[in-house]
Amino acid sequence: MKKFLFLSFSLLAVALLTACGSDGAPINKLTDSFTTNTRAIDGDNIVFSQNTVSIELNLTDMLFKFSNTYLDADKRPHTISTPEMRMTHAGGTVYSFSNTGATADESLTGYIDIATRALWYTNGPTMVCTSQPQYPYATTTVSVPSNGMSYNQENSAYLFAINADGKSCTFGITNFAPNTAGSIEASLIEYRDIDVTPTATGYIITADEAQSNYSGHYTITDLNINLSSQCQVINGSFKCKDLEFSITGKMFPIANFAQPY
């Protein structure tokens, strides 16, 4: 079963912050690699590409660097390899970074959340890159049409492992608690082969009906999710049995996410 990179990085982050070397000193450096998704945008022309980013994170000196490759709007490959960049605390476990380079590829602004592995960066309005999109900072409103009641859930995260062609994804929900008949305890519910449409501002995620990885449980219908503001924001809705779910949230826990362009 395909596991979300979000979960593995959370463990890496914990290990990074708590592990000690042979002399008992904290280990505050991490070298890692994971999948990234890039949209290169030129007017109505949107080119999706997926690659592997390699990162080096130094929490002792608050330095960060990475290398990554993407296709531009003309489908030509570009490789970004940054020098060490100073990280600035942006709130919670989120740090910002930027680099002013000689070329457009090298001039970029971004954010990384060391607790969730969410990486986001751009070289301006022509290219936006993220790790597999994940939204742990979301509120879910659950409505019961039969009696008009509703309540909020704050502990669910929404995760999207986009496939290499950019046309479908595995959609996941952590700590899903719909309280419907036949519910079972599960830390991660997954739905595969969900339609993805890249847009100039993010992705549209849709499905008329989707079966979960728990056969016979948690079937959802009318799934419609918009990842907007260059994937920084999630809004959407779906139904599960007799309940309706609406989602609103962010990729990063920053009250007013600063647009770099």
C-alpha positions as CSV (number, residue, x, y, z in Angstrom):
1,M,0.0,0.0,0.0
2,K,1.3,3.4,-0.9
3,K,2.1,5.4,2.3
4,F,1.9,9.1,2.5
5,L,5.3,10.8,2.8
6,F,3.7,13.1,5.3
7,L,3.8,10.3,7.9
8,S,7.3,9.3,7.4
9,F,8.6,12.8,7.6
10,S,6.8,13.4,10.9
11,L,8.8,10.5,12.3
12,L,12.0,11.8,10.8
13,A,11.3,15.2,12.3
14,V,10.8,13.7,15.7
15,A,13.9,11.6,15.4
16,L,15.9,14.7,14.2
17,L,14.8,16.7,17.2
18,T,15.3,14.0,19.8
19,A,18.1,11.8,18.7
20,C,21.6,11.9,20.1
21,G,25.0,11.0,18.8
22,S,27.5,8.6,20.4
23,D,28.7,11.5,22.6
24,G,25.2,12.4,23.8
25,A,25.0,15.6,21.7
26,P,21.7,16.3,19.8
27,I,21.7,15.4,16.1
28,N,20.4,18.4,14.3
29,K,21.1,17.7,10.7
30,L,19.0,15.8,8.2
31,T,19.6,14.7,4.6
32,D,16.5,13.4,2.9
33,S,14.7,13.1,-0.5
34,F,11.0,13.0,-1.4
35,T,8.5,13.5,-4.2
36,T,7.7,17.0,-5.4
37,N,5.0,18.3,-7.8
38,T,5.6,21.4,-10.0
39,R,3.2,23.5,-12.1
40,A,4.8,25.7,-14.6
41,I,2.4,28.3,-15.8
42,D,2.3,30.5,-18.9
43,G,-1.1,32.0,-19.3
44,D,-3.5,29.2,-20.0
45,N,-0.6,26.7,-20.6
46,I,0.0,24.6,-17.4
47,V,2.7,21.9,-17.4
48,F,2.8,19.5,-14.5
49,S,5.9,17.6,-13.7
50,Q,7.0,15.3,-10.8
51,N,10.4,14.7,-9.5
52,T,12.5,14.0,-6.4
53,V,13.9,16.8,-4.3
54,S,17.0,16.2,-2.2
55,I,17.2,18.4,0.9
56,E,19.8,19.2,3.6
57,L,18.4,20.7,6.8
58,N,20.7,22.1,9.5
59,L,18.7,23.1,12.6
60,T,21.8,24.0,14.6
61,D,22.8,26.8,12.2
62,M,19.3,27.2,10.8
63,L,20.4,26.5,7.2
64,F,18.6,24.8,4.4
65,K,19.4,23.8,0.8
66,F,18.0,21.5,-1.8
67,S,18.2,20.4,-5.4
68,N,15.2,19.7,-7.7
69,T,14.3,19.4,-11.4
70,Y,11.1,20.5,-13.1
71,L,9.6,21.1,-16.6
72,D,9.0,24.7,-17.7
73,A,5.9,25.8,-19.6
74,D,7.6,24.7,-22.8
75,K,8.3,21.3,-21.3
76,R,12.0,21.9,-21.1
77,P,13.8,20.5,-18.0
78,H,15.3,22.9,-15.4
79,T,17.4,21.9,-12.4
80,I,17.5,24.1,-9.3
81,S,20.4,23.6,-6.9
82,T,20.5,26.2,-4.1
83,P,23.3,27.3,-1.9
84,E,22.7,27.1,1.9
85,M,19.9,29.5,2.7
86,R,19.2,31.0,6.1
87,M,15.9,29.8,7.6
88,T,13.7,32.4,9.3
89,H,11.0,31.3,11.8
90,A,7.6,32.0,10.3
91,G,5.4,30.6,13.0
92,G,4.8,27.2,14.6
93,T,7.1,24.7,13.0
94,V,7.3,26.6,9.7
95,Y,10.4,28.3,8.4
96,S,10.8,30.6,5.4
97,F,13.8,30.7,3.1
98,S,14.8,32.7,0.0
99,N,17.6,33.0,-2.5
100,T,18.4,35.7,-5.0
101,G,20.3,34.1,-7.8
102,A,21.7,35.0,-11.2
103,T,18.9,33.2,-13.1
104,A,15.1,32.9,-12.6
105,D,15.6,29.3,-11.5
106,E,17.9,30.4,-8.7
107,S,15.8,33.3,-7.5
108,L,13.1,31.7,-5.3
109,T,11.1,32.1,-2.1
110,G,9.7,29.2,0.0
111,Y,8.6,27.6,3.2
112,I,9.2,24.3,4.9
113,D,7.3,22.9,7.9
114,I,9.7,20.6,9.7
115,A,6.8,18.8,11.5
116,T,4.8,17.8,8.5
117,R,7.4,17.7,5.6
118,A,5.4,20.3,3.7
119,L,7.8,22.1,1.3
120,W,6.6,24.9,-0.9
121,Y,8.6,27.2,-3.1
122,T,8.3,29.4,-6.2
123,N,10.4,31.4,-8.5
124,G,7.6,33.8,-9.2
125,P,4.2,33.5,-11.0
126,T,5.7,31.1,-13.6
127,M,6.5,28.1,-11.3
128,V,5.2,26.8,-8.1
129,C,6.5,23.6,-6.5
130,T,5.2,21.6,-3.5
131,S,5.9,18.3,-1.8
132,Q,2.9,16.0,-1.9
133,P,0.1,18.4,-0.8
134,Q,-1.0,18.0,2.8
135,Y,-3.3,20.0,5.1
136,P,-3.0,19.2,8.8
137,Y,-4.2,22.7,9.7
138,A,-7.8,22.2,8.6
139,T,-11.3,22.4,10.1
140,T,-14.0,19.9,9.1
141,T,-17.6,20.8,9.5
142,V,-19.9,17.8,9.7
143,S,-23.5,18.4,8.9
144,V,-26.5,16.1,9.6
145,P,-29.1,17.0,7.0
146,S,-31.8,14.8,8.7
147,N,-31.9,17.1,11.8
148,G,-30.0,20.2,10.7
149,M,-27.3,19.7,13.3
150,S,-23.6,20.3,12.6
151,Y,-20.3,20.2,14.5
152,N,-16.6,20.8,13.8
153,Q,-13.6,18.5,13.9
154,E,-10.1,19.9,14.2
155,N,-8.0,16.8,14.3
156,S,-8.2,15.5,10.7
157,A,-5.5,16.1,8.1
158,Y,-6.1,15.8,4.4
159,L,-3.3,14.3,2.2
160,F,-2.9,14.0,-1.5
161,A,-0.3,11.7,-3.1
162,I,-0.5,12.8,-6.7
163,N,0.5,10.3,-9.4
164,A,3.4,11.0,-11.8
165,D,1.1,12.0,-14.7
166,G,-0.7,14.7,-12.6
167,K,-4.1,13.3,-13.5
168,S,-5.0,11.2,-10.5
169,C,-4.1,10.8,-6.8
170,T,-4.5,8.8,-3.7
171,F,-6.6,10.9,-1.3
172,G,-6.2,10.3,2.4
173,I,-7.8,11.5,5.7
174,T,-6.1,11.0,9.0
175,N,-8.2,10.6,12.2
176,F,-11.4,10.4,10.2
177,A,-14.4,10.2,12.6
178,P,-17.7,10.4,10.7
179,N,-19.6,8.6,13.5
180,T,-21.7,6.7,10.9
181,A,-23.2,3.2,11.2
182,G,-20.5,0.6,10.8
183,S,-17.7,2.9,11.5
184,I,-14.4,1.3,12.5
185,E,-11.3,2.8,14.1
186,A,-8.7,3.8,11.5
187,S,-5.8,6.3,11.7
188,L,-5.7,6.8,7.9
189,I,-8.5,6.3,5.4
190,E,-7.3,6.1,1.7
191,Y,-9.1,6.5,-1.6
192,R,-7.3,5.7,-4.8
193,D,-7.5,6.9,-8.4
194,I,-9.2,10.2,-7.6
195,D,-9.2,12.7,-10.5
196,V,-6.8,15.6,-10.4
197,T,-6.9,18.7,-12.6
198,P,-3.9,21.1,-12.4
199,T,-5.0,24.7,-12.5
200,A,-3.2,28.1,-12.5
201,T,-3.7,28.4,-8.8
202,G,-3.5,24.7,-7.6
203,Y,-5.5,21.6,-8.2
204,I,-9.1,20.5,-8.4
205,I,-9.8,17.0,-6.8
206,T,-13.0,15.3,-7.8
207,A,-14.9,12.0,-7.6
208,D,-18.5,11.0,-8.0
209,E,-17.9,8.0,-5.7
210,A,-14.8,6.5,-4.1
211,Q,-14.3,3.3,-2.1
212,S,-11.9,3.4,0.8
213,N,-9.1,0.9,1.7
214,Y,-11.5,-0.5,4.3
215,S,-13.8,-2.5,2.2
216,G,-17.5,-1.6,2.7
217,H,-16.6,1.2,5.1
218,Y,-16.3,5.0,4.5
219,T,-17.5,5.1,0.9
220,I,-17.7,8.8,-0.1
221,T,-19.6,10.6,-2.8
222,D,-19.7,14.0,-4.4
223,L,-16.0,14.7,-3.6
224,N,-15.0,18.2,-4.8
225,I,-11.9,19.8,-3.3
226,N,-10.1,23.0,-4.5
227,L,-6.4,23.4,-3.6
228,S,-6.0,27.1,-4.2
229,S,-3.8,30.1,-3.5
230,Q,-1.0,28.1,-5.1
231,C,-1.9,25.1,-3.0
232,Q,-1.6,27.0,0.3
233,V,-5.4,26.7,1.0
234,I,-7.8,23.8,0.9
235,N,-11.6,24.1,0.5
236,G,-14.0,21.3,-0.4
237,S,-16.8,19.0,0.4
238,F,-17.9,15.4,0.2
239,K,-20.6,13.1,1.6
240,C,-20.3,9.9,3.7
241,K,-23.5,7.9,4.2
242,D,-26.0,10.4,5.8
243,L,-23.4,13.1,6.6
244,E,-22.1,16.0,4.7
245,F,-18.5,17.2,5.2
246,S,-17.0,20.6,4.4
247,I,-13.3,21.4,4.7
248,T,-11.4,24.6,5.1
249,G,-7.8,24.9,6.0
250,K,-4.2,25.6,5.2
251,M,-0.9,24.0,4.2
252,F,0.9,26.0,6.9
253,P,-0.3,27.4,10.2
254,I,0.3,31.0,9.2
255,A,-2.5,33.5,9.7
256,N,-1.7,35.6,6.7
257,F,0.5,33.7,4.3
258,A,2.7,36.2,2.5
259,Q,2.5,36.0,-1.3
260,P,6.0,36.3,-2.7
261,Y,4.8,37.8,-5.9
